[in-house]
Amino acid sequence: FGIGSSREHAVWALHDYGFRVVIAPSFADIFYGNTAKNGVLAAIMPQESVELLWKLLEEEPGREMTVSLETRTVTCGDVTLPFEVNDYVRWRLMNGYDDIDLTLQHEDDIAAYEKMRAEKFPFKPKTIPAKHWAEERIESAREPEDNWTGPLADCGII
């Protein structure tokens, strides 16, 4: 699932429509990473399990399905099936962390670094103006010779 959907917009569309879980036998790497960053679980299940869930939902449309990130299971009716999810992704989703939350966990370290940098380098970086070179006439690399006898000399190209 998600092959060809390398932009985050694919996950945003699912999230905005209300999806919080996508179940499939496999996911494209970039799509899988984007789901975790945007609060959507990409649950990996064997093809047979996915087909069984479809069958159960087709038999009884509107049937509830419960996904437990804690136990890594999907329950539909009397059937409970396991799914795979990366430990880091699971931790991130269970805690509701996005990239900003993860960065803010290091706010004190970032502030200390910025303070040290300001003391060690008390100037602000600035753009250096482009150097203007004097104009210089550039000649052709070589002028063709009339008496050239190299390869293709007799075909009239030169």
PyMOL commands that place a pseudoatom at each C-alpha (Angstrom):
pseudoatom trace, name=CA, resn=PHE, resi=1, chain=A, elem=C, hetatm=0, pos=[0.000, 0.000, 0.000]
pseudoatom trace, name=CA, resn=GLY, resi=2, chain=A, elem=C, hetatm=0, pos=[1.228, 3.515, -0.663]
pseudoatom trace, name=CA, resn=ILE, resi=3, chain=A, elem=C, hetatm=0, pos=[3.406, 2.651, -3.657]
pseudoatom trace, name=CA, resn=GLY, resi=4, chain=A, elem=C, hetatm=0, pos=[3.815, 5.886, -5.612]
pseudoatom trace, name=CA, resn=SER, resi=5, chain=A, elem=C, hetatm=0, pos=[2.621, 7.990, -2.672]
pseudoatom trace, name=CA, resn=SER, resi=6, chain=A, elem=C, hetatm=0, pos=[5.951, 9.358, -1.513]
pseudoatom trace, name=CA, resn=ARG, resi=7, chain=A, elem=C, hetatm=0, pos=[4.578, 12.783, -0.653]
pseudoatom trace, name=CA, resn=GLU, resi=8, chain=A, elem=C, hetatm=0, pos=[2.984, 13.377, 2.734]
pseudoatom trace, name=CA, resn=HIS, resi=9, chain=A, elem=C, hetatm=0, pos=[-0.182, 14.540, 0.981]
pseudoatom trace, name=CA, resn=ALA, resi=10, chain=A, elem=C, hetatm=0, pos=[-1.235, 10.897, 0.554]
pseudoatom trace, name=CA, resn=VAL, resi=11, chain=A, elem=C, hetatm=0, pos=[-1.210, 10.391, 4.320]
pseudoatom trace, name=CA, resn=TRP, resi=12, chain=A, elem=C, hetatm=0, pos=[-2.733, 13.831, 4.954]
pseudoatom trace, name=CA, resn=ALA, resi=13, chain=A, elem=C, hetatm=0, pos=[-5.670, 12.902, 2.718]
pseudoatom trace, name=CA, resn=LEU, resi=14, chain=A, elem=C, hetatm=0, pos=[-6.294, 9.670, 4.633]
pseudoatom trace, name=CA, resn=HIS, resi=15, chain=A, elem=C, hetatm=0, pos=[-5.926, 11.441, 7.993]
pseudoatom trace, name=CA, resn=ASP, resi=16, chain=A, elem=C, hetatm=0, pos=[-8.184, 14.344, 6.968]
pseudoatom trace, name=CA, resn=TYR, resi=17, chain=A, elem=C, hetatm=0, pos=[-10.845, 11.865, 5.834]
pseudoatom trace, name=CA, resn=GLY, resi=18, chain=A, elem=C, hetatm=0, pos=[-10.747, 10.277, 9.292]
pseudoatom trace, name=CA, resn=PHE, resi=19, chain=A, elem=C, hetatm=0, pos=[-8.584, 7.201, 8.794]
pseudoatom trace, name=CA, resn=ARG, resi=20, chain=A, elem=C, hetatm=0, pos=[-6.326, 6.428, 11.755]
pseudoatom trace, name=CA, resn=VAL, resi=21, chain=A, elem=C, hetatm=0, pos=[-5.300, 2.923, 10.652]
pseudoatom trace, name=CA, resn=VAL, resi=22, chain=A, elem=C, hetatm=0, pos=[-4.422, 1.401, 7.295]
pseudoatom trace, name=CA, resn=ILE, resi=23, chain=A, elem=C, hetatm=0, pos=[-4.072, -2.389, 7.173]
pseudoatom trace, name=CA, resn=ALA, resi=24, chain=A, elem=C, hetatm=0, pos=[-2.111, -4.029, 4.356]
pseudoatom trace, name=CA, resn=PRO, resi=25, chain=A, elem=C, hetatm=0, pos=[0.405, -6.822, 3.711]
pseudoatom trace, name=CA, resn=SER, resi=26, chain=A, elem=C, hetatm=0, pos=[3.147, -4.262, 3.000]
pseudoatom trace, name=CA, resn=PHE, resi=27, chain=A, elem=C, hetatm=0, pos=[3.792, -0.546, 2.666]
pseudoatom trace, name=CA, resn=ALA, resi=28, chain=A, elem=C, hetatm=0, pos=[6.194, 1.580, 0.659]
pseudoatom trace, name=CA, resn=ASP, resi=29, chain=A, elem=C, hetatm=0, pos=[9.015, 2.772, 2.944]
pseudoatom trace, name=CA, resn=ILE, resi=30, chain=A, elem=C, hetatm=0, pos=[8.384, 6.505, 2.500]
pseudoatom trace, name=CA, resn=PHE, resi=31, chain=A, elem=C, hetatm=0, pos=[4.626, 6.093, 2.934]
pseudoatom trace, name=CA, resn=TYR, resi=32, chain=A, elem=C, hetatm=0, pos=[5.192, 3.998, 6.086]
pseudoatom trace, name=CA, resn=GLY, resi=33, chain=A, elem=C, hetatm=0, pos=[7.439, 6.707, 7.547]
pseudoatom trace, name=CA, resn=ASN, resi=34, chain=A, elem=C, hetatm=0, pos=[4.934, 9.425, 6.700]
pseudoatom trace, name=CA, resn=THR, resi=35, chain=A, elem=C, hetatm=0, pos=[2.091, 7.562, 8.426]
pseudoatom trace, name=CA, resn=ALA, resi=36, chain=A, elem=C, hetatm=0, pos=[3.957, 7.528, 11.732]
pseudoatom trace, name=CA, resn=LYS, resi=37, chain=A, elem=C, hetatm=0, pos=[4.840, 11.219, 11.433]
pseudoatom trace, name=CA, resn=ASN, resi=38, chain=A, elem=C, hetatm=0, pos=[1.185, 12.095, 10.906]
pseudoatom trace, name=CA, resn=GLY, resi=39, chain=A, elem=C, hetatm=0, pos=[-0.519, 9.937, 13.526]
pseudoatom trace, name=CA, resn=VAL, resi=40, chain=A, elem=C, hetatm=0, pos=[-1.748, 7.143, 11.239]
pseudoatom trace, name=CA, resn=LEU, resi=41, chain=A, elem=C, hetatm=0, pos=[-0.967, 3.503, 12.034]
pseudoatom trace, name=CA, resn=ALA, resi=42, chain=A, elem=C, hetatm=0, pos=[0.239, 1.387, 9.108]
pseudoatom trace, name=CA, resn=ALA, resi=43, chain=A, elem=C, hetatm=0, pos=[-0.545, -2.113, 10.398]
pseudoatom trace, name=CA, resn=ILE, resi=44, chain=A, elem=C, hetatm=0, pos=[1.200, -4.926, 8.514]
pseudoatom trace, name=CA, resn=MET, resi=45, chain=A, elem=C, hetatm=0, pos=[-0.705, -8.211, 8.296]
pseudoatom trace, name=CA, resn=PRO, resi=46, chain=A, elem=C, hetatm=0, pos=[-0.307, -11.317, 6.138]
pseudoatom trace, name=CA, resn=GLN, resi=47, chain=A, elem=C, hetatm=0, pos=[-2.417, -11.330, 2.966]
pseudoatom trace, name=CA, resn=GLU, resi=48, chain=A, elem=C, hetatm=0, pos=[-4.577, -14.160, 4.359]
pseudoatom trace, name=CA, resn=SER, resi=49, chain=A, elem=C, hetatm=0, pos=[-5.448, -12.081, 7.441]
pseudoatom trace, name=CA, resn=VAL, resi=50, chain=A, elem=C, hetatm=0, pos=[-6.328, -9.044, 5.320]
pseudoatom trace, name=CA, resn=GLU, resi=51, chain=A, elem=C, hetatm=0, pos=[-8.583, -11.213, 3.136]
pseudoatom trace, name=CA, resn=LEU, resi=52, chain=A, elem=C, hetatm=0, pos=[-10.278, -12.689, 6.227]
pseudoatom trace, name=CA, resn=LEU, resi=53, chain=A, elem=C, hetatm=0, pos=[-11.013, -9.177, 7.551]
pseudoatom trace, name=CA, resn=TRP, resi=54, chain=A, elem=C, hetatm=0, pos=[-12.492, -8.198, 4.156]
pseudoatom trace, name=CA, resn=LYS, resi=55, chain=A, elem=C, hetatm=0, pos=[-14.663, -11.326, 4.186]
pseudoatom trace, name=CA, resn=LEU, resi=56, chain=A, elem=C, hetatm=0, pos=[-15.943, -10.569, 7.694]
pseudoatom trace, name=CA, resn=LEU, resi=57, chain=A, elem=C, hetatm=0, pos=[-16.716, -6.949, 6.797]
pseudoatom trace, name=CA, resn=GLU, resi=58, chain=A, elem=C, hetatm=0, pos=[-18.452, -7.935, 3.548]
pseudoatom trace, name=CA, resn=GLU, resi=59, chain=A, elem=C, hetatm=0, pos=[-20.608, -10.486, 5.406]
pseudoatom trace, name=CA, resn=GLU, resi=60, chain=A, elem=C, hetatm=0, pos=[-21.759, -7.822, 7.839]
pseudoatom trace, name=CA, resn=PRO, resi=61, chain=A, elem=C, hetatm=0, pos=[-21.252, -4.274, 6.510]
pseudoatom trace, name=CA, resn=GLY, resi=62, chain=A, elem=C, hetatm=0, pos=[-20.878, -1.769, 9.321]
pseudoatom trace, name=CA, resn=ARG, resi=63, chain=A, elem=C, hetatm=0, pos=[-19.381, -4.361, 11.645]
pseudoatom trace, name=CA, resn=GLU, resi=64, chain=A, elem=C, hetatm=0, pos=[-17.009, -2.774, 14.137]
pseudoatom trace, name=CA, resn=MET, resi=65, chain=A, elem=C, hetatm=0, pos=[-13.333, -3.538, 14.033]
pseudoatom trace, name=CA, resn=THR, resi=66, chain=A, elem=C, hetatm=0, pos=[-11.043, -2.681, 16.948]
pseudoatom trace, name=CA, resn=VAL, resi=67, chain=A, elem=C, hetatm=0, pos=[-7.326, -2.056, 16.599]
pseudoatom trace, name=CA, resn=SER, resi=68, chain=A, elem=C, hetatm=0, pos=[-5.186, -2.275, 19.729]
pseudoatom trace, name=CA, resn=LEU, resi=69, chain=A, elem=C, hetatm=0, pos=[-1.805, -0.666, 19.359]
pseudoatom trace, name=CA, resn=GLU, resi=70, chain=A, elem=C, hetatm=0, pos=[-0.952, -1.842, 22.866]
pseudoatom trace, name=CA, resn=THR, resi=71, chain=A, elem=C, hetatm=0, pos=[-1.470, -5.562, 22.093]
pseudoatom trace, name=CA, resn=ARG, resi=72, chain=A, elem=C, hetatm=0, pos=[-0.769, -5.236, 18.343]
pseudoatom trace, name=CA, resn=THR, resi=73, chain=A, elem=C, hetatm=0, pos=[-4.037, -6.924, 17.424]
pseudoatom trace, name=CA, resn=VAL, resi=74, chain=A, elem=C, hetatm=0, pos=[-7.093, -6.304, 15.259]
pseudoatom trace, name=CA, resn=THR, resi=75, chain=A, elem=C, hetatm=0, pos=[-10.422, -7.680, 16.468]
pseudoatom trace, name=CA, resn=CYS, resi=76, chain=A, elem=C, hetatm=0, pos=[-13.395, -8.076, 14.153]
pseudoatom trace, name=CA, resn=GLY, resi=77, chain=A, elem=C, hetatm=0, pos=[-16.328, -9.953, 15.660]
pseudoatom trace, name=CA, resn=ASP, resi=78, chain=A, elem=C, hetatm=0, pos=[-14.960, -13.083, 17.343]
pseudoatom trace, name=CA, resn=VAL, resi=79, chain=A, elem=C, hetatm=0, pos=[-11.721, -13.010, 15.331]
pseudoatom trace, name=CA, resn=THR, resi=80, chain=A, elem=C, hetatm=0, pos=[-8.541, -11.454, 16.741]
pseudoatom trace, name=CA, resn=LEU, resi=81, chain=A, elem=C, hetatm=0, pos=[-5.503, -11.211, 14.479]
pseudoatom trace, name=CA, resn=PRO, resi=82, chain=A, elem=C, hetatm=0, pos=[-1.984, -9.937, 15.194]
pseudoatom trace, name=CA, resn=PHE, resi=83, chain=A, elem=C, hetatm=0, pos=[-0.314, -7.208, 13.164]
pseudoatom trace, name=CA, resn=GLU, resi=84, chain=A, elem=C, hetatm=0, pos=[3.250, -5.944, 12.904]
pseudoatom trace, name=CA, resn=VAL, resi=85, chain=A, elem=C, hetatm=0, pos=[4.417, -2.427, 13.645]
pseudoatom trace, name=CA, resn=ASN, resi=86, chain=A, elem=C, hetatm=0, pos=[7.924, -1.097, 14.211]
pseudoatom trace, name=CA, resn=ASP, resi=87, chain=A, elem=C, hetatm=0, pos=[8.663, -0.606, 17.952]
pseudoatom trace, name=CA, resn=TYR, resi=88, chain=A, elem=C, hetatm=0, pos=[9.695, 3.025, 17.433]
pseudoatom trace, name=CA, resn=VAL, resi=89, chain=A, elem=C, hetatm=0, pos=[6.564, 3.790, 15.407]
pseudoatom trace, name=CA, resn=ARG, resi=90, chain=A, elem=C, hetatm=0, pos=[4.418, 2.081, 18.048]
pseudoatom trace, name=CA, resn=TRP, resi=91, chain=A, elem=C, hetatm=0, pos=[6.061, 4.116, 20.849]
pseudoatom trace, name=CA, resn=ARG, resi=92, chain=A, elem=C, hetatm=0, pos=[5.646, 7.325, 18.882]
pseudoatom trace, name=CA, resn=LEU, resi=93, chain=A, elem=C, hetatm=0, pos=[1.958, 6.697, 18.118]
pseudoatom trace, name=CA, resn=MET, resi=94, chain=A, elem=C, hetatm=0, pos=[1.131, 5.552, 21.659]
pseudoatom trace, name=CA, resn=ASN, resi=95, chain=A, elem=C, hetatm=0, pos=[2.605, 8.802, 23.003]
pseudoatom trace, name=CA, resn=GLY, resi=96, chain=A, elem=C, hetatm=0, pos=[1.129, 10.998, 20.271]
pseudoatom trace, name=CA, resn=TYR, resi=97, chain=A, elem=C, hetatm=0, pos=[4.543, 12.402, 19.295]
pseudoatom trace, name=CA, resn=ASP, resi=98, chain=A, elem=C, hetatm=0, pos=[5.176, 14.280, 16.071]
pseudoatom trace, name=CA, resn=ASP, resi=99, chain=A, elem=C, hetatm=0, pos=[8.567, 15.599, 14.904]
pseudoatom trace, name=CA, resn=ILE, resi=100, chain=A, elem=C, hetatm=0, pos=[8.151, 18.843, 16.864]
pseudoatom trace, name=CA, resn=ASP, resi=101, chain=A, elem=C, hetatm=0, pos=[7.355, 16.970, 20.087]
pseudoatom trace, name=CA, resn=LEU, resi=102, chain=A, elem=C, hetatm=0, pos=[10.489, 14.867, 19.628]
pseudoatom trace, name=CA, resn=THR, resi=103, chain=A, elem=C, hetatm=0, pos=[12.615, 17.972, 19.041]
pseudoatom trace, name=CA, resn=LEU, resi=104, chain=A, elem=C, hetatm=0, pos=[11.157, 19.762, 22.072]
pseudoatom trace, name=CA, resn=GLN, resi=105, chain=A, elem=C, hetatm=0, pos=[12.277, 16.871, 24.291]
pseudoatom trace, name=CA, resn=HIS, resi=106, chain=A, elem=C, hetatm=0, pos=[15.792, 18.250, 23.721]
pseudoatom trace, name=CA, resn=GLU, resi=107, chain=A, elem=C, hetatm=0, pos=[14.883, 21.908, 24.244]
pseudoatom trace, name=CA, resn=ASP, resi=108, chain=A, elem=C, hetatm=0, pos=[17.372, 22.376, 27.120]
pseudoatom trace, name=CA, resn=ASP, resi=109, chain=A, elem=C, hetatm=0, pos=[20.220, 20.859, 25.075]
pseudoatom trace, name=CA, resn=ILE, resi=110, chain=A, elem=C, hetatm=0, pos=[19.347, 23.056, 22.099]
pseudoatom trace, name=CA, resn=ALA, resi=111, chain=A, elem=C, hetatm=0, pos=[19.258, 26.190, 24.284]
pseudoatom trace, name=CA, resn=ALA, resi=112, chain=A, elem=C, hetatm=0, pos=[22.633, 25.273, 25.858]
pseudoatom trace, name=CA, resn=TYR, resi=113, chain=A, elem=C, hetatm=0, pos=[24.176, 24.760, 22.419]
pseudoatom trace, name=CA, resn=GLU, resi=114, chain=A, elem=C, hetatm=0, pos=[22.811, 28.070, 21.135]
pseudoatom trace, name=CA, resn=LYS, resi=115, chain=A, elem=C, hetatm=0, pos=[24.191, 29.871, 24.225]
pseudoatom trace, name=CA, resn=MET, resi=116, chain=A, elem=C, hetatm=0, pos=[27.631, 28.252, 23.812]
pseudoatom trace, name=CA, resn=ARG, resi=117, chain=A, elem=C, hetatm=0, pos=[27.691, 29.060, 20.116]
pseudoatom trace, name=CA, resn=ALA, resi=118, chain=A, elem=C, hetatm=0, pos=[26.787, 32.707, 20.731]
pseudoatom trace, name=CA, resn=GLU, resi=119, chain=A, elem=C, hetatm=0, pos=[29.613, 33.010, 23.280]
pseudoatom trace, name=CA, resn=LYS, resi=120, chain=A, elem=C, hetatm=0, pos=[32.186, 31.199, 21.158]
pseudoatom trace, name=CA, resn=PHE, resi=121, chain=A, elem=C, hetatm=0, pos=[31.218, 32.936, 17.912]
pseudoatom trace, name=CA, resn=PRO, resi=122, chain=A, elem=C, hetatm=0, pos=[29.846, 36.363, 18.904]
pseudoatom trace, name=CA, resn=PHE, resi=123, chain=A, elem=C, hetatm=0, pos=[29.153, 37.340, 15.311]
pseudoatom trace, name=CA, resn=LYS, resi=124, chain=A, elem=C, hetatm=0, pos=[26.201, 36.489, 13.164]
pseudoatom trace, name=CA, resn=PRO, resi=125, chain=A, elem=C, hetatm=0, pos=[26.846, 34.753, 9.871]
pseudoatom trace, name=CA, resn=LYS, resi=126, chain=A, elem=C, hetatm=0, pos=[26.141, 36.905, 6.866]
pseudoatom trace, name=CA, resn=THR, resi=127, chain=A, elem=C, hetatm=0, pos=[26.105, 36.473, 3.155]
pseudoatom trace, name=CA, resn=ILE, resi=128, chain=A, elem=C, hetatm=0, pos=[29.288, 37.530, 1.433]
pseudoatom trace, name=CA, resn=PRO, resi=129, chain=A, elem=C, hetatm=0, pos=[28.663, 39.611, -1.693]
pseudoatom trace, name=CA, resn=ALA, resi=130, chain=A, elem=C, hetatm=0, pos=[29.579, 37.946, -4.954]
pseudoatom trace, name=CA, resn=LYS, resi=131, chain=A, elem=C, hetatm=0, pos=[33.018, 38.819, -6.282]
pseudoatom trace, name=CA, resn=HIS, resi=132, chain=A, elem=C, hetatm=0, pos=[32.918, 40.759, -9.526]
pseudoatom trace, name=CA, resn=TRP, resi=133, chain=A, elem=C, hetatm=0, pos=[35.521, 39.554, -11.961]
pseudoatom trace, name=CA, resn=ALA, resi=134, chain=A, elem=C, hetatm=0, pos=[36.948, 41.799, -14.641]
pseudoatom trace, name=CA, resn=GLU, resi=135, chain=A, elem=C, hetatm=0, pos=[35.551, 41.032, -18.057]
pseudoatom trace, name=CA, resn=GLU, resi=136, chain=A, elem=C, hetatm=0, pos=[37.811, 38.847, -20.090]
pseudoatom trace, name=CA, resn=ARG, resi=137, chain=A, elem=C, hetatm=0, pos=[37.445, 37.879, -23.733]
pseudoatom trace, name=CA, resn=ILE, resi=138, chain=A, elem=C, hetatm=0, pos=[37.429, 34.133, -24.184]
pseudoatom trace, name=CA, resn=GLU, resi=139, chain=A, elem=C, hetatm=0, pos=[38.667, 32.717, -27.461]
pseudoatom trace, name=CA, resn=SER, resi=140, chain=A, elem=C, hetatm=0, pos=[37.455, 29.519, -29.065]
pseudoatom trace, name=CA, resn=ALA, resi=141, chain=A, elem=C, hetatm=0, pos=[39.367, 26.437, -27.941]
pseudoatom trace, name=CA, resn=ARG, resi=142, chain=A, elem=C, hetatm=0, pos=[40.730, 25.880, -31.431]
pseudoatom trace, name=CA, resn=GLU, resi=143, chain=A, elem=C, hetatm=0, pos=[40.071, 27.021, -34.923]
pseudoatom trace, name=CA, resn=PRO, resi=144, chain=A, elem=C, hetatm=0, pos=[39.466, 24.225, -37.426]
pseudoatom trace, name=CA, resn=GLU, resi=145, chain=A, elem=C, hetatm=0, pos=[42.421, 23.521, -39.640]
pseudoatom trace, name=CA, resn=ASP, resi=146, chain=A, elem=C, hetatm=0, pos=[41.908, 23.215, -43.378]
pseudoatom trace, name=CA, resn=ASN, resi=147, chain=A, elem=C, hetatm=0, pos=[44.596, 20.565, -43.679]
pseudoatom trace, name=CA, resn=TRP, resi=148, chain=A, elem=C, hetatm=0, pos=[43.361, 18.367, -40.836]
pseudoatom trace, name=CA, resn=THR, resi=149, chain=A, elem=C, hetatm=0, pos=[43.831, 14.655, -41.638]
pseudoatom trace, name=CA, resn=GLY, resi=150, chain=A, elem=C, hetatm=0, pos=[42.392, 12.979, -38.558]
pseudoatom trace, name=CA, resn=PRO, resi=151, chain=A, elem=C, hetatm=0, pos=[39.455, 10.562, -38.365]
pseudoatom trace, name=CA, resn=LEU, resi=152, chain=A, elem=C, hetatm=0, pos=[36.396, 11.615, -40.375]
pseudoatom trace, name=CA, resn=ALA, resi=153, chain=A, elem=C, hetatm=0, pos=[38.529, 14.131, -42.337]
pseudoatom trace, name=CA, resn=ASP, resi=154, chain=A, elem=C, hetatm=0, pos=[37.156, 12.894, -45.638]
pseudoatom trace, name=CA, resn=CYS, resi=155, chain=A, elem=C, hetatm=0, pos=[33.444, 12.934, -44.685]
pseudoatom trace, name=CA, resn=GLY, resi=156, chain=A, elem=C, hetatm=0, pos=[33.035, 16.715, -44.875]
pseudoatom trace, name=CA, resn=ILE, resi=157, chain=A, elem=C, hetatm=0, pos=[31.983, 17.221, -41.235]
pseudoatom trace, name=CA, resn=ILE, resi=158, chain=A, elem=C, hetatm=0, pos=[34.827, 19.608, -40.474]
for i in range(1, 158): cmd.bond("trace and resi %d" % i, "trace and resi %d" % (i + 1))
show_as sticks, trace
zoom trace
